[in-house]
Amino acid sequence: MLAKRIIPCLDVKDGRVVKGVNFIGLRDAGDPVECAARYDAEGADELCFLDITASHEKRGIILDIVARTAEQAFMPLTVGGGIREESDIRALLKAGADKVSINTAAVADPDFVAAAARRFGAQCIVVAVDARARGRHLELTEDGGGVDGRPAWADSYPELLIEEDAGTDAAGVPDETAAARAPGDMASAAAATVDTAGGRSEGPGAADKVAGDMAPAAAATVDTAGGRSEVPGAAARVAVAAADRSGVWEVYTHGGRRPTGIDAVKWCRRMEELGAGEILLTSMDRDGTKEGYDVELTAAVADAVGVPVIASGGVGTPEHLLEGLTAAKADAVLAASIFHYGDYSISECKRYLAGHGVVVRTPVS
């Protein structure tokens, strides 16, 4: 069995490590080379630099950081941010990076991923995908209108776009169609527990209980991912929770602010087809919150692709890392704040994971 990986992420702006919530409210978190050396000594499996300056004018800053890091740390290094051309990839690899992470450029031109994989090899091409639960956020213009971030090629590939009736309305609220589908959707909800007048049901069979007993059961008690309900409206809330579990996630660009209309799970599958060697999947709803990974999103992508999936966004405790590698089915977990500010060390997290049966690489002493 392949060992699971822990990957610290360093968001770099103007040569300094920064961290915020949902990519805003950035705080200084130290010197990137010093951070990298510390993580290497602690036993990090890989390191990820994200250059959020992302301008050609300041590209030399990140190249210098990569070169100096490669001299002091010997773990694989992935670099992302502002990669738009093959020359950007070549420069980073020559500076000492092992992989590059492509995000917005992949959305603008998916063939760029294919060309990069052919030129440099799939093993060093990571496609970063920033996703949100559909309809939760929009980038606003000065007049309050929404920004349409849908790429120019979108109409030619409608199969990658989110269907308008995919369980939510335009505001991201589950619609009546989703509620009507709830009994069917709940068939896959193994965690559902339903207490009704007809008895108690746990696991997949709970769906049948919901379908047969919920509507007339005024005193129904339901435990699902959506929470616990003991009121007459329980049946409706079960339907909403079921719809949420099978929800749609949308690809965002520009630091998670601009929606594209692209279905995140379908997009990850397409990126694999074009040559991506890994998917770096960030839940923008969870990024920086320390509430844990979006398990359902990550598991949905892991089930859809055959390449490794790196879970990102929301880590606050070692328990979240465990959840990402087990329930969310990720091959690796990426984290930032819990390491940057000394909440936990990488070695401490590895001991926790190993103690819970996860295969991890332990540092050579």
N, C-alpha and C positions, 0 to 999 in steps of 0.2 A: 504493500500500500504506500502510495506517495505521501510524504509528510506534508501537513498543512503549513501554510506560511503566514507569518506576521510581517506586515509591511508598514513601517512608519511613513507618513506623508509630510513633506515640508512644502508649504505654500511660500513661495519666494517672491518678494516685491522689492525692487530696487536693491537687491543684494542682501536682504534680511528676511528671516523667517517670520511670517505673520499668521495669525489665526483669528477667525471671527465666527459669526453665526450666519448661516446661509450666505456666505461670501461677503457679508457686510460687517461693519463695526470691527475692523481689523486691529489687532494688537500685536506689538512686537514680541517675538518668541525666541529671539537669539540669532546667533551666527550660523548659517547653514552648514558650513564645513565642520564646525565644532559639534553641532547636533549630529551630523552624519557619523563622525568618529565615535561619539558616545554610543549611538545605536549599534554600530558595528561591534563595539566591545561588549555590548549587552547581549549580542546574539541575534540581531534582526536578520531575517532571511533575505530581504531586499529593502531597497529604499526608493521612494518616489519623490522627485522634485516637480512641483507644479509652478511654472513661471507665470504668475498672474500679472506681471508687467506686460508681457506678451507683445512687445513692439520690436520691430526690426532695428530701431535706433538704439535700443538697449540690449540687443541680443548678446553682445559681448560680455555682459555681466554674468548671465547664466552660463555661458561657455566657460568663463574663468572659474566659476564655482564648481562646475562639473569636473574640470581638469584638476582642481585642487582636491576635490573630494576623492577622485579616482586614485590620487597619490596616497591617501590616508586610510581609505576604507576599501574592503575587498569583497563586499557583497554586491550582487547585481544592482544596477542603478537604472531606473526608468525616469525619463524627463518628458514633461508635457507642457503645453502652453504656447500658443502662437505658432504652431508648426503648420505651415501652409504649402511648402514646396519641398521637393526632394532634396534640394540643397540644404534646407534646415535640418533634415534628418541626417544627411551626410556629415554636417558640421558637428552635430551633437555626438554622433557615434565616434567621430575622430577625436573629440574632446575627452571621451572616456565613458559615455553612456552605453549601456548594454541594450536598452530598449527605448523606444519613443512612444509617447501616448498622443493619439490624434483624436480631436473632439469636433470642434466647429468645422474644420476643413473637411472632415468626413461627411458631415451633413450637407455642406455646400456642394461637394463633388465626391460621391461615393467611389467613383473610379480612381480617385487619388489613393484610396486604401489598397485597391488592387494593384496599382502601379508600384506603390511602395513595397508591398509584399513581394512582388516579382523582383524588384531591384535589390532589396536588402534582406529578404527572407521573412517569412511569417513569424519566426521566433522572436523577432525584435519589433514587431508591430502590435501595439496595444491600442484598441479603440476604447476611448473613454466615453461613457454614456451618462449624461445627467438627466434624471427622470423625476417627474412629479406625478402624484395622483391627479388624474385629469380634472382640469377646471379650477384648481385651487389658487393658481397665481397667474397673473398676466403682467407683462411689462407695460407701463402706461406712458403715453406721450404727454407733452405739456398740456394738451387740451383734454386729457383724461381718457382718450381713446386707446384701444388695445393695439399692440404692435403685431403685425402678421409676420411671423418668422418662418413661414413655410417656404422651403427651398424651391428654386425654379423648376427642378425636375419632378416635383411631387405629382403633378397631374399625369405624368407618364407611368407612374408606379402606384396606382391607387391602392394596391394590395398592402402597401406599407402604412397607409394612413389610418387614423382612428375613425371607425364608423360612427356616424352621428347618433345611432340608437344603441350604442354599446354599453347600456346599463346606466347612463347618466344623461342629464340634460346639459345644456350649454354651460351652466354654472357648476357642473360637477356633482349635482344632486341626483341620487338614484331616482329613476323615473318609474312610472307605473309598469312599463314593460319589464323592467328589472325585477320589480316586486312580483309580477306574475310568474317570472321564471324562478323565483326563489326556491320552491320545493325541488326543482331539478338541480339548481346550483348547489343546494345544501347536500346533495348526494355525495359530493366530494369533500364535504367539511367534516373530517374525521374528529375534530375537536369539539363538535357541537354536543351539548348535553341538554336534553329536553325533559322537563317534568310536566305532565299534563294529567287530566282526569283519567286518561287511558293508561297511565303508568310512566315509568322512567325509561328513557332510551339514551344510549351513548354511542358515539361513533357514526359511521355512515348510515346506519339504520335510523338515526335521528331524523333524517329527511322525511322518511315515511311517516314518522310520528307527527312532524310538523304538518305534512300534507293532510293527514287524516284527522288529527285531533286539534290542531291549533285554532282553526277558525272559530269553533264553538266553545273553546275553553277559556272562559273569562278569567280564571285564576291561574293561567299558565305561567310557569316559571322557566326562563330560558337562559342558558349560559352559552354565549358564543364569543367570537373575537370582538364583536361589537359591544359586549358588556352584558350585564344581567338585568332582566326585566321581569317584574311580577305584577303587571297591570294588564287591564283589558287590551291595551294596544300592543301586547307582546308579539302577537303574530306579525303585525306590520313591521315591528322593529327587527324581528328575525329575518324577514324578507330583505330589509335594508342591509343588515349585517351580511347576509349571504351574497347580496349583490356587490358589497364592498370587497368581500373576499375574492371574488372573481373579477375585480375591478380592472380598469384600463389605466396604464401609465403612459405619459406622454414625454417624448424627448424634448429637452430644452437646451438652448445654447446661451452664449453670453453670460456665463456665470450662473446659469439656472434662472435667468430672468425672462428669456424669450421663448415662447412656445413655437413648436414647429408643425404640430398636427400629426406627427409620426408616432406610431405605436412603438413603445420602447422594446417590447419583447420581439416583435417582428423585425425591428431594426437590428437588434443584436444578432438575430439569426442571419440577416442579410450581410452583416459585417463579417460574420464567420465565413459565409459563402465567398466573399470577396478576398479573403486571405488574412483576416485578423487572427493573430495567434492567441490573444487573450482579450477579455472584456473587463474593463474597469467600470463597475456599475455604482454610481453614486445616487442615493436618494436625496434629492434637494429638500424634501420635506423634513428629513432627519439631520441634515448636515449641521454639525456644531451644537446639536441640542443635547447630546449625551443621554438620549432616550432609547438608544439601541438601533440596530439596523432595521430597515424595512424588510422583514423576513419574507413576506409574501411576494414582493417585487423580486427579491434576489432569487428565491426558489423558483419563481416562474421563469426567469431567464436561465438559471442553471439547468432546468429541465428542458429548455428549448434549444440549447446549444451544446456542442461537443467539446469546445475549447474551455480552458480554465476561466472561471469567473471570480473576480476580486470584489468582495463586498466593501462598500464605502458609505460613510455618512451616518453619524449618530452614536458612536461608541462612547460609553461612559464608564464601563466596568469590565472586568475580565469575563463576567457572565455574558455580556453582550458579544464578546469575541467567540465564546463557546456556542452561543446561539447562531451566530453567523456561519460557523463551520459545520454545524449539525442541522438544525431546523431549516436554515436558509440554504444549505447545500453548497456553500461557497468553497472554492479551492484555496482561497487566501482571504485574509481580512486586512483591510487598511485602516489605520487610525492615526490621529494627530494629537488632539488636545490632551488625552490622558497620558501621553508620553512626554509632550513638550513641557508641561507644567509639573511633572513629577508625581502625578496621582498614582501611577503604577509604572514599574519598570518592565521592559520586554521579558527579562528572565523570570520575573514574578508571574507574568501572564502565561509564559510557557509552562511553568511548573503547575499552574492552575489547570491549563488545558490537558497536560499529560496526566494529571490526577483524575481527570474526568474521561480518560480513555481516548483522547485525541492524539494521533501520531504527529509529533513535532520534532524538528531538528534541535538537538541540544548543543550548546557551545562546547568546543573542545577545551578542556581545562589543562 
